[in-house]
């Protein structure tokens, strides 16, 4: 069997993007893949396409197996352009009998490509289409993470094609989860979840419940980015269960930016307080950490302590940008507090507290504000804040685990 074959007659025909480093603000330092799958049956079926820049790779991989004009059905699980950017060119090349998509998928394709003449076959949750020896079952997954998103399940083979869900931005010539260290895969899966799916936690809980009720015999989960799960299916499902529940580790993140090191001194003292309580902390200086890596850490943290000095009646711009990014991703189930130094107007803590409340995180303390440079007494207050939060987070973790 070809190393890109998922099951007899089901082939990976996607593209590997070794070079992409930015995905609308998400740092993809390990590159990514745009996965597409070709099923050879009475009706030859292509599931998903690729980013337009990688059209040649897709067509090359298809041609290695079959003449592209022999493709009968094209399934579009998701219209975002990293998967459907080459749709117009692929449609011209293969002229399929059916373009299969969800109801919202049809609307999104029309809004993107303005082609009323394509042979849309709209499928809803629970619909099936026979392609010969195989049956494809469709499950709409609206807002996971676009309105058009859906899963396609190849019933006889037990392969669930999940579009972005369970994806990882990971460029690799290996196609399966038993060919890459699991820690590498799970780190990238967590980063993907934290930066793309986190805000949809309630929908993910419903989806996991629905898939559980359906009692599908899932032998593989084939996302549109990264490796295909065939060995570690339980690991990725359990991870999604934990992340969507907001389960946290006994860990605090001290996320800050600093102007003349006063806010930094406060951060160090707060970390000391957590350490005195035996709670693991990470110091996240926003000057050196990318926002999307910080979000990966936020996903599993139990406490967030946010620090910024006041600049021009506001926050330092890296903190302001990070807060805007984090707010959109709707983190949940965290204790939070703020701190910062100021010279005269001193709005930093008020603004940080406002952000914490906007995110509906639990504000643990009114926050610590220090004029210019912290005194020993100020630093003692910082240590005390860390100690109090550390104690609280340990208790919350205990409750979570009970
Ligand atoms: Fe990988 Fe939502 O696209």
Boltz pocket constraint, residues with backbone or C-beta under 6 A from the ligand:
constraints:
  - pocket:
      binder: B
      contacts: [[A, 78], [A, 80], [A, 81], [A, 82], [A, 83], [A, 145], [A, 146], [A, 164], [A, 224], [A, 225]]
      max_distance: 6.0
